[in-house]
Amino acid sequence: MSGCVNVFKIPQPDGVLSDSDVKDLAEDVIRQLPLPGIEGSPLDPGDIWAVVILAAVNQTSIWETCKDNDNAPCDDTVMDWLHTLNREWLERVANHLLREVAMTILDPDRSRIVSIDFVDNPYHGTYADQEGELCRMHAKDGTTTCHRYCTAYLVSNGKPVTLAMTYVRSDEKEADAVERVLDRVEAYPFEIELLLADRGFYNERILRRSREIAATVVPVQKKGKRMRKKLDTHRSYMTTYRMYKGRERELKFPLAVAVSYHAGDRGKSGEVVRGYVACDLADRTPKQVERLYRKRSAIETSYRVFRQARVVTTTQDPIIRFAFVLVGFLLENLWLVLRWAVVARPRRGGRDLPEEFTFKTFSDWIRHALEEELERTWEIEMNGVGVPEAYASAAG
C-alpha cells in the first residue's frame, strides 16, 4: 500500500471550459483513491469510481446509476469492489489529495484562518462489524446514531476548501481524531493565523494541541460553578480561567466574556452572555474575539454544498460510506479550484467569482459527460395497452 498520489493538471485558462474538461479532472483526481479491487476482474478502479462520481452528482444510488447506464458495470460488482476498501489507506491518500487540490490555489506565503468541525451523517441501521463504528448525537432525522467525521476547512470567502478530515469512532477519544486532523493541518506550508472550533472542542487536550499551532477561539461550555460565576455578568470583560484548577492537568487560558442583545433576532430579545477561550488573544477585546469566532459561520455553506454531491446508500459498510463522503468533499474542492483558477476574472482586490458557475452547474456538466460515456438509457418499455377504449369514448 504505497499511497502515492499522482500529479494532476487543471485545464489551461484559455478558450472555454467544457463538460469533458470538468469530468476528466474529477476522474483524474478521484480515481487515485486506493481501491484494491477483485483479483481477475476485467474492470479497473477507474470503472468503479466513474459510477460513484455519477451517483454523487446525481444524488442517487449505485443501483440506480448502474440500472440507467448501459455501459456501467452491474451494481453488485461495483459494491463488491467497494467492499475491498481499506480505511487507513483510503484516509491517508484522500488527505494527500485534499492537500494537493487545495494548494493549487493557495499562496503558501500567506497566513490563514482554519476552522475544525465534526460532520455527523445520521444513520438508521445497526453497526456492520464493530460497535465502535457508530457515534451518538442529538436526535435528528428520526435517529440518534451517526457516522462521524472530523474536518478542517479554510475560512475564506473565495477559497473555502476542505484541508483535512478523518473518520471518528465512538470507541476512541474524540481528542485523538481532532489531533489527527490538526497534525495534517499543521503540515500545510502556510502559516495558520487562527484556529476556530465550536463548543464541542472545549476539551483540555484539544486546547493544548491547538494553541501550539496558532491563536485559538472556542466557545466555553457553561458547566461548573466557577464558569457559571464568570458568565454571571452584565458587561463584557477579559479574564483568565483555570480548567481543572488545582489538578495536575490544570490548564490556564484567557477567557473572553461577551455580552450582547438579541434585539428581536429570531423572535428573541434580551441579554445574552457568551464565553470564549481566547488563546494568544488576551490583547483583544471580548467583542473582537466574538467577531473572530463568527467567521466560522461560513462552514455551514460549505457543508450545504458538499451535501449536494452525496451518494444515496443503504449499505452498512462504514468504509464505503466514508468513501462516498470523501468523494463529495473532493468534488467540492475541485469546483472551488476551477471556479477561482480557471473561470474567475482577475480584478483589483481579488478575482470576480462567477455567479453562473455554481456547484450545481459543475455537477450537471460532470453528469452530462459521464452519462454520454456510460451510455445513459433514455427509454423505457411501454405497456402495450395505452388508454382503454372506454376512457377514450367518455372523453368524446
N, C-alpha and C positions, 0 to 999 in steps of 0.2 A: 504494500500500500504506500506508494510514493507520495501521493497527494500533490503532485506537480501541477501548477496552473500555467497554461499556455498564454502567450501574449495575444490579445485580441485587438482589432482595429475598428475604430468608429469611422463611419463614412466621411469622405472628404467634403468640406462645406462648399462645394461648387455645384452649380446646376440645381437639381431638385432632389429631395429626399423621397424615396419611393417605398411602397409597402414591402417589396422584396428586400430593400436595404434594412428595414426595421426587423423583418423576420429573420434575416441572415444573422444580424447582430445578436438577437435574442437566442437563437440556436447556438451560435458560436460560443456564447458565454455559458448558457445553462447546460449544454451537453458536456461541459467539463466537470460537472458534479459526478463524483465517482459512483458507478453502477456496475458491480461485479458481474451480474447477469447469469445466464444459464449456459453451461458448457454445451457446445454442439449446436446452439441455436443459430439459425441463418440470419437473425437480426443483430443489430449492434445498438449501443446505448443511445445513439442519435435517433433511431426509430422510436424508442420509448419516450425520450424527452420531448420529441415533437408532439406526441399525443398529449403529454402532460401540459405543455405550453398552450396548446389549443384548448384543452379543458379549462385551464386557468383563465385565459382571456374571454372564454365563453361563460365562465362561472357555472360550469356544468360538470358532469361526472365523466370518469374514464369510460364507463359503459356507454353512455350517450354519445361520446365522441367517437368511439370505435364503431358503433352502430351506424352513425351517419356518414362515415367517410370510408369509401370502398378500398382505398389504398392504405388504411391503417391496420395494424395487427389486431387480433381479437383482444377483447378486454381481459380475458383470463390470462393471456400471455403477458400483457402489459403488467398486470398485478403480480404475476409470478416473478417477473424481473424486478419489480419494485420491492418485493419481499426480500431480495438479496442485499438491500442497502445496509451499510454499516454506519451506525450513528456517529461514532468518533471520527471516522474517516470523512463522512459526509459533512460534519460540522467544521472540521479543520479546513477542507477545501472551500466550503461555502464562505468562510470568513476571509480566506485569501481572495476569493472573487469579489466579495463586498469591498475589500480594501482596494483592489486593482481598479474596479469600476469607479469608486469614489475619488481616487487620486487622479483620475483623468481630468477632473475639473476643479481640483482643489490646489491652491497655492501653498506649497509646503512651508513658505516663509511667513505665512500669516497665522496669527493665533485664532483659536476657535472656541465657541461655546458648545458644549456637548450635554445632551440630556440622556439619562438612562431611565428605563421603564420596564414594567412587566406587561406582557401581552398574554391575555387569557383567552383561549378558544374553548367555549363551552362544549361539554361532551356528555352525551346521554347514555352511553354504553358502559360496559364493565371493562376492567383492565384486560390487556391481551396476554401478557406473560408474567408481569410482576406488579405488585400493588403500588410500588413507588412511582409508577408512570403518571398517576392522576393526582392533581392538587385540588385543594378545597378553595372555594370562592364564595362570595355573596351570591344569593340566588339570582340567576339570570337565564333567560330563555328556558325556564322550567327545569333548571338543574343547578346543582351546587358543586359539580365536579368539572374540571377543565384540564387541558394540556396547557402548560405554562412555559413561556419563553422570556428571557431577559434580553433586552435590546439596548443599543446605544445609537443615537442619531444626532446629526449636526443641526444645531439651531441656526437656521439660515433661511431668509425669505426666498432666495433663488436656488439654493442647493441643499435642501433638507434631506440629504442622503443618509441611509442606514449604514452605520460604520461597523457594527459587530452584533452578534447575537449568539445565544446558547440555549440549549434545552434545560429546563428546570425540573428536577424530580422532587417528589414530596418526601422522599427518604434521605434527602440531603439538606443541609442548611442553605437557606436562600443566599446567605452571605457568600457561600462558596461559588454559586453561579454568578453573582454580581462581580466577584473578584476575577473570574474568568473573563468577563466582558471588559472590566477595567484594565486588565493586563493587555488585552487586544487593542483597546483604545490608546493606551499609553504608548504602544509600539508604533503608532502613526508618526510620520515625520514632522507634523506641525505641532506647535506648542498649544496646549489646552489652557485657555484663559479662565474658564469657569465650568464647573460641573453642576448640573441641576438634576434633582430627583424628587419624586413625590414622597409623602409621609411613610409609605411602605418601606422606604430605605432608611428610616430613622433607626439605625442599628449601630452599636458601638464599633463592631468590626468594619462595617461598610464605611462609616465616617472616618475611621483611622486611615483606611486604604485610600479613600477618595481625596482626603486633604493632603496626602503625599503627592498627589498628581497635580492638583490645582485648587484654587478657591472653590468652595462648595456651599450650595444653598439647598437645604432640605427642610420642609415644614416639620415641626415637632409634633409628637403625639401627646395629647392632653391627658397624660396619665401621671398619677403620683401627686402627693400633697405639695411638694416643692415646686413642681412645674405649674400646677394649678394656681399656686400663690403668685408665681411670676406673671401669669397671664391675667390675674385679677387686677386690672388697671383700667384707667380711662384715658391714658396718654401713651404715646409711642416712646420707647426708650431702648437703649442698648445696655446690655448687662452681660454677665458670664453665667454659665451653668455647668455643674459637675454631674455628669451621668455616672451612676454607681458610686456616689460620693462615699469616701471612706473605705472603699474596697480596693483590692489590688488592681482591678481593671478600670479604675476611675478615669474618666475622660472629660477634660475641661474644654469648653468651646464658647465663642462669642454667641450670644443669643439676641436676636433682633425681635422685639415685640412691637408689632404694628397695629395701630387702632384705626379703623376706618368705619364707614357707614354704608349700609345697604342702599339708602336713598331710593327706595321703591324698586330696586333691581329684582326682577323676577317675583314681584309681589311681596318682597321682604322689606323691612325697614328696621332702623335702629343700629346700635353699635355692634361691631364685630371685632374681636381681638384674635390676632394670629401670631404665632411664634415661629421663628425660622433659625435653624442652625446657620451660622454665618462664618464659616472657617475662612480665615485670612481676609475678612471683610469688616473688621472691627472699626475701620475708619469711615465706613459708610453709615448713612442714617437708616433707620428701620424702613422708611418708605422707599429708599433706594434699593435696599435688599429685596423688598417685596416686588418692586418693578423688575428686578433681575429675574426673580423666580417666575414671574408671569410670562417671560419669554418662552418658557417650555410649553405654553398652551398650543403652539403650532403642531405639537406632536399628534394631536387628535386629527388634524387634517391629513398628516402623513399616514395614519392608520386607516383612515377612511379610504384613501387611495389604494393602499395595499389590499384592502378587503374587496376591491373591485377586480382582483385577479386571484381569486381563491378557488381551487378545485373543490367541487362538491363530492363528498365521500362518506361512506358508512363503514369504512374499514376500521378495525380495532387496532391495527398496527400503528403504534405511536411514531415509528421512524418514518413511515410513509407519510403520515400527517405532517411531521416535521419537514420532510422534503417539499411538500406542497406549500408550506408556509415560506420556506426559503426561496422557492421559485417566485412567489408573489413579491417578496421584498427585492429580489434581483431584478424582476421586471420593472418595478417602480424606479429603482436606481438607474436602470438603462434609459427609461423615459426621461428622467431628470438630466442625464448626461446629454442625450440627443437634443432636448429642448434648449439647454444652455449653450452647448458647444457647437451645434450644427444649425439650429434654426433661429435662435435669438439674435437680434441685430445689435452690434455694439453702439453704445451711446455714452454721452458724458455721465459719469456717476454709476455706470454699470450697464448691463445688457437689457434690452427690451424684451422681456419674456413674452412669447406669442400666446395670446389667449386661445387661438384656434387649434393649437397643437396640444390638446388635452390628453390626459391618460386614457380616456375613452377612445379618442382618435388613434392613439398609439396602439391600443388593444384591437381596435377594428381593423387596422392595417395588418397586424400580425394574423388575425383571424382570416382575413381575405386571402392572404398569400398562402397560409397553411392549408386552408380548405381547397385551394387550387392544387396544391402539391399532393394532398392526401385524397383528392378526388371526392369532394363532398357530393353526396347524392341529393339532388333537388327534385325528387319524385317520390310518390307513394302509390302503392297498388290501390286501384279503385274497387268498389264493392260489386260492380256488375249489375246493380239493381236500379239505382237512381231514385227519383221521386215516384212513389206509387201512382198508378193511373187515377185512382180515386181522388188523390190530393190534387192532381192536375185538373181534373174535371171541376172540382169545387172551386178552384182558383179562377175558373172561367177561361 
